Amino acid sequence: MTGSVDQTGAGRGASSAEVRQRLLEIAAHMVREQGAPALSARKLAAAAGTSTMAVYTHFGGMPGLVRAMVAEGFRRLFERVAAVPVTDDPLQDLRNAAAAYRAHAQADPDLYMVMFGSATLGDHRLHREDRIVGLDAFEQIKQFMQRGMAAGALREADPAAVAAQWWTALHGFVMLELTKFIDVVDDAEDTVLWPLMDHLLRSLMVTPGPPEPGVFRQ
């Protein structure tokens, strides 16, 4: 039960929910600081000041921990994008949401790679259940698109398909950035990311503006 007192060592007297969250936070920190391959039940237990049994008590083992980390990563992504203020300019809001999305990946690059299956922890591989937890983030993007259509700024289209196009472009840049492949280009944020999102958005707009300055220029 979440309200029970934990006796596994990670803060004796703490509730089970508190210990579980602490283990998640330490695991995410280890992945962020040392990379995904560094995480193990033994190392996590040592960092948390507990026994490896705590990992099994709260997560059923490493696969359960990794699944919980994926969910935690998407929760953090959702909260960061949800914090983007909604204004009367849905196109600029899309830009701000893209910036928030990228900031999440930059803050927790290894966790981001785990979330999307690009980095593995032990024998764990993403399953359908893991992908479902990421759908809330997709719904956020879809809602931004729906706002743009309702405001008459974007052409009427299937918001899910349009959101998927947006996510594909943004995620592609983020992955290239995290893996350093985009470093072959100078100032990739200004020369690749925003022009890319600009071109995509223009293809969706009811009345595309002039090529310069772009939709996303400050």
KABELCOR-V625337 format. One record per pair of residues at least 12 apart in sequence whose ideal C-beta (glycine too) atoms are under 10 Angstrom apart, sorted by sequence separation. I is the first residue (numbers start at 1). GAP is how many residues later the second one is. D is the distance in whole Angstrom. If there is no record, write none. Layout:
i:I gap:GAP d:D
i:I gap:GAP d:D
This chain:
i:3 gap:12 d:6
i:4 gap:12 d:5
i:6 gap:12 d:7
i:7 gap:12 d:9
i:10 gap:12 d:6
i:27 gap:12 d:6
i:40 gap:12 d:9
i:41 gap:12 d:9
i:84 gap:12 d:5
i:114 gap:12 d:9
i:145 gap:12 d:8
i:147 gap:12 d:10
i:176 gap:12 d:8
i:177 gap:12 d:8
i:199 gap:12 d:9
i:202 gap:12 d:8
i:2 gap:13 d:7
i:3 gap:13 d:7
i:4 gap:13 d:9
i:5 gap:13 d:10
i:6 gap:13 d:4
i:10 gap:13 d:6
i:26 gap:13 d:10
i:30 gap:13 d:7
i:41 gap:13 d:9
i:42 gap:13 d:9
i:83 gap:13 d:10
i:84 gap:13 d:5
i:117 gap:13 d:8
i:145 gap:13 d:9
i:146 gap:13 d:5
i:149 gap:13 d:8
i:198 gap:13 d:9
i:201 gap:13 d:9
i:202 gap:13 d:7
i:1 gap:14 d:9
i:2 gap:14 d:6
i:3 gap:14 d:7
i:5 gap:14 d:9
i:6 gap:14 d:8
i:27 gap:14 d:10
i:30 gap:14 d:7
i:41 gap:14 d:5
i:83 gap:14 d:10
i:84 gap:14 d:9
i:116 gap:14 d:10
i:117 gap:14 d:9
i:145 gap:14 d:5
i:146 gap:14 d:10
i:148 gap:14 d:9
i:198 gap:14 d:10
i:201 gap:14 d:5
i:1 gap:15 d:7
i:2 gap:15 d:4
i:4 gap:15 d:10
i:8 gap:15 d:9
i:40 gap:15 d:9
i:41 gap:15 d:8
i:44 gap:15 d:10
i:81 gap:15 d:9
i:82 gap:15 d:9
i:84 gap:15 d:8
i:115 gap:15 d:8
i:116 gap:15 d:9
i:144 gap:15 d:9
i:145 gap:15 d:9
i:173 gap:15 d:8
i:177 gap:15 d:9
i:198 gap:15 d:9
i:199 gap:15 d:8
i:200 gap:15 d:10
i:201 gap:15 d:8
i:1 gap:16 d:9
i:2 gap:16 d:9
i:6 gap:16 d:10
i:10 gap:16 d:8
i:27 gap:16 d:9
i:81 gap:16 d:5
i:84 gap:16 d:5
i:114 gap:16 d:10
i:115 gap:16 d:10
i:142 gap:16 d:10
i:143 gap:16 d:8
i:145 gap:16 d:9
i:146 gap:16 d:9
i:173 gap:16 d:9
i:176 gap:16 d:8
i:177 gap:16 d:8
i:195 gap:16 d:10
i:198 gap:16 d:4
i:199 gap:16 d:9
i:26 gap:17 d:10
i:27 gap:17 d:6
i:30 gap:17 d:6
i:80 gap:17 d:9
i:81 gap:17 d:9
i:83 gap:17 d:7
i:84 gap:17 d:9
i:142 gap:17 d:5
i:145 gap:17 d:5
i:146 gap:17 d:9
i:176 gap:17 d:10
i:197 gap:17 d:9
i:198 gap:17 d:5
i:2 gap:18 d:8
i:26 gap:18 d:6
i:29 gap:18 d:8
i:30 gap:18 d:10
i:41 gap:18 d:9
i:44 gap:18 d:9
i:81 gap:18 d:10
i:82 gap:18 d:9
i:115 gap:18 d:9
i:116 gap:18 d:8
i:141 gap:18 d:9
i:142 gap:18 d:6
i:144 gap:18 d:10
i:145 gap:18 d:5
i:197 gap:18 d:8
i:198 gap:18 d:5
i:26 gap:19 d:10
i:80 gap:19 d:10
i:81 gap:19 d:5
i:115 gap:19 d:7
i:141 gap:19 d:9
i:142 gap:19 d:10
i:144 gap:19 d:8
i:145 gap:19 d:10
i:173 gap:19 d:7
i:174 gap:19 d:9
i:195 gap:19 d:7
i:197 gap:19 d:6
i:198 gap:19 d:8
i:24 gap:20 d:10
i:26 gap:20 d:10
i:27 gap:20 d:9
i:41 gap:20 d:8
i:80 gap:20 d:5
i:81 gap:20 d:6
i:139 gap:20 d:10
i:142 gap:20 d:8
i:143 gap:20 d:8
i:145 gap:20 d:9
i:173 gap:20 d:5
i:194 gap:20 d:7
i:196 gap:20 d:10
i:23 gap:21 d:7
i:26 gap:21 d:5
i:27 gap:21 d:9
i:41 gap:21 d:6
i:44 gap:21 d:8
i:79 gap:21 d:10
i:80 gap:21 d:7
i:139 gap:21 d:9
i:141 gap:21 d:9
i:142 gap:21 d:4
i:145 gap:21 d:7
i:173 gap:21 d:10
i:194 gap:21 d:9
i:195 gap:21 d:8
i:23 gap:22 d:9
i:26 gap:22 d:5
i:40 gap:22 d:7
i:80 gap:22 d:10
i:81 gap:22 d:10
i:115 gap:22 d:9
i:138 gap:22 d:8
i:141 gap:22 d:4
i:142 gap:22 d:9
i:144 gap:22 d:8
i:194 gap:22 d:5
i:195 gap:22 d:10
i:25 gap:23 d:9
i:26 gap:23 d:10
i:39 gap:23 d:8
i:77 gap:23 d:9
i:80 gap:23 d:7
i:81 gap:23 d:8
i:140 gap:23 d:9
i:141 gap:23 d:8
i:170 gap:23 d:8
i:173 gap:23 d:6
i:193 gap:23 d:9
i:194 gap:23 d:8
i:23 gap:24 d:9
i:26 gap:24 d:10
i:41 gap:24 d:8
i:77 gap:24 d:7
i:80 gap:24 d:5
i:139 gap:24 d:8
i:141 gap:24 d:10
i:142 gap:24 d:9
i:169 gap:24 d:9
i:172 gap:24 d:9
i:173 gap:24 d:8
i:194 gap:24 d:10
i:23 gap:25 d:6
i:79 gap:25 d:9
i:80 gap:25 d:10
i:138 gap:25 d:6
i:141 gap:25 d:6
i:142 gap:25 d:9
i:22 gap:26 d:7
i:39 gap:26 d:8
i:77 gap:26 d:10
i:78 gap:26 d:9
i:138 gap:26 d:8
i:141 gap:26 d:6
i:170 gap:26 d:8
i:190 gap:26 d:10
i:22 gap:27 d:10
i:23 gap:27 d:8
i:39 gap:27 d:8
i:77 gap:27 d:5
i:80 gap:27 d:8
i:140 gap:27 d:10
i:169 gap:27 d:6
i:170 gap:27 d:7
i:190 gap:27 d:10
i:22 gap:28 d:9
i:27 gap:28 d:9
i:76 gap:28 d:6
i:77 gap:28 d:8
i:138 gap:28 d:10
i:169 gap:28 d:6
i:19 gap:29 d:8
i:138 gap:29 d:6
i:141 gap:29 d:8
i:36 gap:30 d:9
i:39 gap:30 d:9
i:74 gap:30 d:10
i:77 gap:30 d:10
i:137 gap:30 d:8
i:169 gap:30 d:9
i:170 gap:30 d:9
i:19 gap:31 d:8
i:23 gap:31 d:6
i:73 gap:31 d:8
i:76 gap:31 d:8
i:77 gap:31 d:9
i:166 gap:31 d:8
i:169 gap:31 d:5
i:22 gap:32 d:10
i:23 gap:32 d:7
i:27 gap:32 d:9
i:73 gap:32 d:10
i:76 gap:32 d:7
i:168 gap:32 d:9
i:169 gap:32 d:10
i:36 gap:33 d:10
i:104 gap:33 d:9
i:134 gap:33 d:10
i:10 gap:34 d:10
i:20 gap:34 d:9
i:23 gap:34 d:10
i:24 gap:34 d:9
i:77 gap:34 d:10
i:166 gap:34 d:7
i:10 gap:35 d:8
i:19 gap:35 d:7
i:23 gap:35 d:6
i:24 gap:35 d:9
i:27 gap:35 d:10
i:31 gap:35 d:10
i:73 gap:35 d:7
i:76 gap:35 d:8
i:77 gap:35 d:8
i:165 gap:35 d:6
i:166 gap:35 d:8
i:9 gap:36 d:8
i:22 gap:36 d:10
i:23 gap:36 d:8
i:72 gap:36 d:10
i:76 gap:36 d:10
i:101 gap:36 d:8
i:8 gap:37 d:9
i:10 gap:37 d:10
i:11 gap:37 d:8
i:12 gap:37 d:10
i:20 gap:37 d:9
i:21 gap:37 d:9
i:73 gap:37 d:10
i:74 gap:37 d:10
i:10 gap:38 d:4
i:11 gap:38 d:8
i:12 gap:38 d:9
i:19 gap:38 d:8
i:20 gap:38 d:4
i:27 gap:38 d:6
i:31 gap:38 d:7
i:73 gap:38 d:5
i:74 gap:38 d:10
i:77 gap:38 d:8
i:162 gap:38 d:9
i:165 gap:38 d:9
i:166 gap:38 d:9
i:9 gap:39 d:8
i:10 gap:39 d:6
i:11 gap:39 d:8
i:19 gap:39 d:6
i:20 gap:39 d:8
i:27 gap:39 d:9
i:72 gap:39 d:8
i:73 gap:39 d:7
i:76 gap:39 d:9
i:101 gap:39 d:9
i:162 gap:39 d:10
i:165 gap:39 d:8
i:8 gap:40 d:9
i:9 gap:40 d:6
i:10 gap:40 d:4
i:73 gap:40 d:10
i:100 gap:40 d:10
i:101 gap:40 d:8
i:8 gap:41 d:10
i:9 gap:41 d:3
i:10 gap:41 d:9
i:16 gap:41 d:8
i:17 gap:41 d:9
i:24 gap:41 d:8
i:27 gap:41 d:8
i:28 gap:41 d:6
i:70 gap:41 d:9
i:73 gap:41 d:7
i:74 gap:41 d:6
i:162 gap:41 d:10
i:8 gap:42 d:5
i:9 gap:42 d:6
i:16 gap:42 d:7
i:23 gap:42 d:7
i:27 gap:42 d:6
i:31 gap:42 d:9
i:69 gap:42 d:7
i:73 gap:42 d:4
i:74 gap:42 d:10
i:162 gap:42 d:6
i:7 gap:43 d:10
i:8 gap:43 d:6
i:72 gap:43 d:9
i:73 gap:43 d:9
i:97 gap:43 d:7
i:98 gap:43 d:9
i:6 gap:44 d:9
i:8 gap:44 d:10
i:9 gap:44 d:9
i:10 gap:44 d:6
i:24 gap:44 d:6
i:28 gap:44 d:6
i:70 gap:44 d:6
i:71 gap:44 d:9
i:97 gap:44 d:7
i:8 gap:45 d:6
i:9 gap:45 d:6
i:10 gap:45 d:10
i:20 gap:45 d:10
i:23 gap:45 d:9
i:24 gap:45 d:6
i:27 gap:45 d:9
i:28 gap:45 d:8
i:69 gap:45 d:6
i:70 gap:45 d:5
i:8 gap:46 d:4
i:23 gap:46 d:10
i:69 gap:46 d:8
i:70 gap:46 d:9
i:97 gap:46 d:10
i:98 gap:46 d:9
i:7 gap:47 d:10
i:8 gap:47 d:9
i:10 gap:47 d:10
i:21 gap:47 d:10
i:24 gap:47 d:9
i:25 gap:47 d:8
i:70 gap:47 d:9
i:94 gap:47 d:8
i:97 gap:47 d:6
i:154 gap:47 d:8
i:157 gap:47 d:7
i:6 gap:48 d:8
i:8 gap:48 d:9
i:10 gap:48 d:9
i:20 gap:48 d:8
i:24 gap:48 d:5
i:28 gap:48 d:9
i:66 gap:48 d:7
i:96 gap:48 d:10
i:153 gap:48 d:9
i:155 gap:48 d:9
i:8 gap:49 d:6
i:24 gap:49 d:10
i:95 gap:49 d:10
i:155 gap:49 d:6
i:7 gap:50 d:9
i:8 gap:50 d:8
i:94 gap:50 d:5
i:154 gap:50 d:5
i:155 gap:50 d:7
i:156 gap:50 d:9
i:6 gap:51 d:8
i:21 gap:51 d:9
i:24 gap:51 d:10
i:70 gap:51 d:10
i:93 gap:51 d:6
i:94 gap:51 d:8
i:153 gap:51 d:9
i:154 gap:51 d:6
i:155 gap:51 d:5
i:6 gap:52 d:8
i:69 gap:52 d:8
i:153 gap:52 d:6
i:154 gap:52 d:7
i:155 gap:52 d:9
i:91 gap:53 d:9
i:94 gap:53 d:9
i:148 gap:53 d:9
i:153 gap:53 d:6
i:66 gap:54 d:8
i:70 gap:54 d:9
i:82 gap:54 d:9
i:90 gap:54 d:7
i:93 gap:54 d:7
i:94 gap:54 d:7
i:152 gap:54 d:6
i:153 gap:54 d:9
i:66 gap:55 d:5
i:69 gap:55 d:9
i:78 gap:55 d:10
i:81 gap:55 d:10
i:82 gap:55 d:10
i:90 gap:55 d:9
i:93 gap:55 d:8
i:116 gap:55 d:7
i:149 gap:55 d:9
i:151 gap:55 d:10
i:152 gap:55 d:9
i:65 gap:56 d:8
i:66 gap:56 d:7
i:70 gap:56 d:7
i:74 gap:56 d:9
i:78 gap:56 d:9
i:81 gap:56 d:7
i:84 gap:56 d:9
i:90 gap:56 d:9
i:91 gap:56 d:10
i:148 gap:56 d:8
i:65 gap:57 d:9
i:66 gap:57 d:9
i:67 gap:57 d:7
i:70 gap:57 d:10
i:74 gap:57 d:10
i:77 gap:57 d:8
i:80 gap:57 d:10
i:86 gap:57 d:10
i:90 gap:57 d:4
i:91 gap:57 d:6
i:118 gap:57 d:7
i:148 gap:57 d:8
i:149 gap:57 d:9
i:63 gap:58 d:9
i:66 gap:58 d:4
i:71 gap:58 d:9
i:74 gap:58 d:10
i:75 gap:58 d:8
i:78 gap:58 d:5
i:82 gap:58 d:7
i:86 gap:58 d:9
i:90 gap:58 d:4
i:116 gap:58 d:9
i:148 gap:58 d:9
i:62 gap:59 d:7
i:63 gap:59 d:8
i:65 gap:59 d:9
i:66 gap:59 d:9
i:67 gap:59 d:9
i:70 gap:59 d:9
i:71 gap:59 d:8
i:74 gap:59 d:5
i:77 gap:59 d:9
i:78 gap:59 d:5
i:81 gap:59 d:5
i:89 gap:59 d:10
i:90 gap:59 d:9
i:94 gap:59 d:9
i:112 gap:59 d:9
i:116 gap:59 d:8
i:119 gap:59 d:10
i:145 gap:59 d:8
i:62 gap:60 d:5
i:63 gap:60 d:7
i:64 gap:60 d:9
i:66 gap:60 d:9
i:67 gap:60 d:8
i:70 gap:60 d:5
i:73 gap:60 d:9
i:74 gap:60 d:5
i:77 gap:60 d:5
i:81 gap:60 d:8
i:84 gap:60 d:9
i:90 gap:60 d:8
i:91 gap:60 d:9
i:94 gap:60 d:9
i:118 gap:60 d:8
i:61 gap:61 d:9
i:62 gap:61 d:8
i:63 gap:61 d:5
i:69 gap:61 d:10
i:70 gap:61 d:9
i:71 gap:61 d:10
i:72 gap:61 d:9
i:73 gap:61 d:9
i:74 gap:61 d:9
i:75 gap:61 d:8
i:78 gap:61 d:9
i:86 gap:61 d:8
i:90 gap:61 d:5
i:113 gap:61 d:10
i:118 gap:61 d:8
i:62 gap:62 d:7
i:63 gap:62 d:9
i:67 gap:62 d:7
i:71 gap:62 d:5
i:74 gap:62 d:7
i:75 gap:62 d:9
i:78 gap:62 d:7
i:89 gap:62 d:9
i:90 gap:62 d:10
i:91 gap:62 d:6
i:112 gap:62 d:7
i:113 gap:62 d:8
i:153 gap:62 d:10
i:61 gap:63 d:10
i:67 gap:63 d:6
i:70 gap:63 d:6
i:71 gap:63 d:9
i:74 gap:63 d:6
i:77 gap:63 d:9
i:81 gap:63 d:9
i:88 gap:63 d:8
i:90 gap:63 d:6
i:91 gap:63 d:8
i:112 gap:63 d:9
i:63 gap:64 d:9
i:66 gap:64 d:8
i:70 gap:64 d:8
i:73 gap:64 d:10
i:74 gap:64 d:10
i:89 gap:64 d:8
i:90 gap:64 d:8
i:68 gap:65 d:10
i:101 gap:65 d:10
i:105 gap:65 d:9
i:109 gap:65 d:9
i:113 gap:65 d:7
i:67 gap:66 d:8
i:101 gap:66 d:9
i:105 gap:66 d:9
i:112 gap:66 d:7
i:113 gap:66 d:8
i:98 gap:68 d:8
i:102 gap:68 d:7
i:105 gap:68 d:10
i:106 gap:68 d:8
i:109 gap:68 d:9
i:110 gap:68 d:9
i:97 gap:69 d:9
i:98 gap:69 d:10
i:101 gap:69 d:6
i:102 gap:69 d:10
i:105 gap:69 d:5
i:109 gap:69 d:5
i:101 gap:70 d:8
i:104 gap:70 d:9
i:105 gap:70 d:8
i:109 gap:70 d:9
i:39 gap:71 d:9
i:98 gap:71 d:9
i:99 gap:71 d:10
i:102 gap:71 d:8
i:106 gap:71 d:8
i:38 gap:72 d:9
i:94 gap:72 d:8
i:98 gap:72 d:5
i:102 gap:72 d:6
i:105 gap:72 d:8
i:106 gap:72 d:8
i:37 gap:73 d:9
i:97 gap:73 d:9
i:101 gap:73 d:7
i:105 gap:73 d:6
i:35 gap:74 d:9
i:36 gap:74 d:5
i:32 gap:75 d:8
i:35 gap:75 d:5
i:36 gap:75 d:8
i:39 gap:75 d:9
i:98 gap:75 d:9
i:102 gap:75 d:8
i:32 gap:76 d:5
i:34 gap:76 d:8
i:98 gap:76 d:10
i:102 gap:76 d:10
i:31 gap:77 d:8
i:32 gap:77 d:7
i:33 gap:77 d:9
i:36 gap:77 d:7
i:31 gap:78 d:9
i:32 gap:78 d:6
i:35 gap:78 d:9
i:36 gap:78 d:6
i:29 gap:79 d:9
i:31 gap:79 d:4
i:32 gap:79 d:6
i:28 gap:80 d:7
i:30 gap:80 d:9
i:31 gap:80 d:5
i:32 gap:80 d:10
i:31 gap:81 d:10
i:40 gap:81 d:9
i:41 gap:81 d:9
i:28 gap:82 d:9
i:29 gap:82 d:9
i:31 gap:82 d:9
i:36 gap:82 d:9
i:37 gap:82 d:8
i:39 gap:82 d:6
i:40 gap:82 d:8
i:28 gap:83 d:5
i:31 gap:83 d:7
i:36 gap:83 d:4
i:37 gap:83 d:8
i:38 gap:83 d:10
i:39 gap:83 d:8
i:27 gap:84 d:9
i:35 gap:84 d:8
i:36 gap:84 d:7
i:37 gap:84 d:8
i:36 gap:85 d:5
i:37 gap:85 d:9
i:28 gap:86 d:9
i:36 gap:86 d:9
i:27 gap:87 d:10
i:102 gap:87 d:8
i:31 gap:88 d:8
i:31 gap:90 d:8
i:99 gap:90 d:9
i:102 gap:91 d:7
i:27 gap:94 d:9
i:99 gap:94 d:9
i:98 gap:95 d:8
i:99 gap:95 d:9
i:98 gap:96 d:9
i:98 gap:98 d:10
i:99 gap:98 d:10
i:95 gap:99 d:8
i:98 gap:99 d:6
i:95 gap:102 d:7
i:94 gap:103 d:8
i:95 gap:103 d:9
i:98 gap:103 d:10
i:94 gap:106 d:10
i:95 gap:106 d:8
i:94 gap:107 d:7
i:91 gap:110 d:7
i:94 gap:110 d:10
i:91 gap:113 d:10
i:91 gap:114 d:8
i:99 gap:117 d:9
i:91 gap:118 d:10
i:98 gap:118 d:8
i:95 gap:119 d:10
i:95 gap:120 d:7
i:96 gap:120 d:10
i:94 gap:121 d:9
i:95 gap:121 d:5
i:94 gap:122 d:9
i:95 gap:122 d:9
i:92 gap:123 d:8
i:95 gap:123 d:9
i:91 gap:124 d:6
i:92 gap:124 d:8
i:91 gap:125 d:8
i:92 gap:126 d:10
